[in-house]
Amino acid sequence: MIRNILNIVSNTYKSLNEFDFDNVDPNLVRYFRNEFGKDWKSALTEYLNKTKVKNDKKAA
């Protein structure tokens, strides 16, 4: 029971604080890896956040 609660909390934290790069276009990931080197994850996360906000504004 405690393990289930910890799994739920862990999964919720990950979903709120990390992008799952498995669902991102592989070509986009490849581009960010080539352009930004070891900082590609933070750059891609920032880009995805900006596009999400942009899409949310269009929808509103």
C-alpha positions in Angstrom: 0.0 0.0 0.0 2.8 2.4 0.9 4.6 1.4 -2.3 1.5 2.3 -4.3 1.3 5.7 -2.7 5.0 6.4 -3.4 4.6 5.3 -7.0 1.6 7.7 -7.5 3.5 10.6 -5.9 6.6 9.8 -8.0 4.7 9.6 -11.2 2.8 12.8 -10.5 6.0 14.6 -9.7 7.7 13.4 -12.9 4.7 14.3 -15.1 4.7 17.8 -13.7 8.4 18.5 -13.7 9.8 16.5 -16.7 8.9 16.1 -20.2 8.8 12.5 -21.5 11.1 12.9 -24.5 9.7 9.5 -25.8 6.6 11.4 -27.1 8.7 14.1 -28.8 9.5 14.0 -32.5 12.9 12.1 -32.8 14.1 14.6 -35.4 13.5 17.5 -32.9 15.4 15.6 -30.2 18.2 15.0 -32.7 18.3 18.7 -33.6 18.5 19.8 -30.0 21.2 17.2 -29.2 23.3 18.5 -32.1 22.8 22.2 -31.5 23.0 22.3 -27.7 25.3 19.4 -26.7 25.1 18.3 -23.1 22.4 21.0 -22.3 20.0 19.7 -24.9 17.4 18.5 -22.4 17.0 21.9 -20.7 16.9 23.7 -24.1 14.3 21.3 -25.4 12.2 21.6 -22.2 12.3 25.4 -22.5 11.3 25.2 -26.2 8.4 22.8 -25.4 7.2 25.0 -22.6 7.2 28.0 -24.9 5.2 26.2 -27.6 2.8 24.9 -25.0 2.1 28.4 -23.7 1.8 29.7 -27.2 -0.7 26.9 -28.1 -2.7 27.6 -24.9 -3.0 31.3 -25.8 -4.3 30.4 -29.3 -6.9 28.1 -27.8 -8.1 30.7 -25.3 
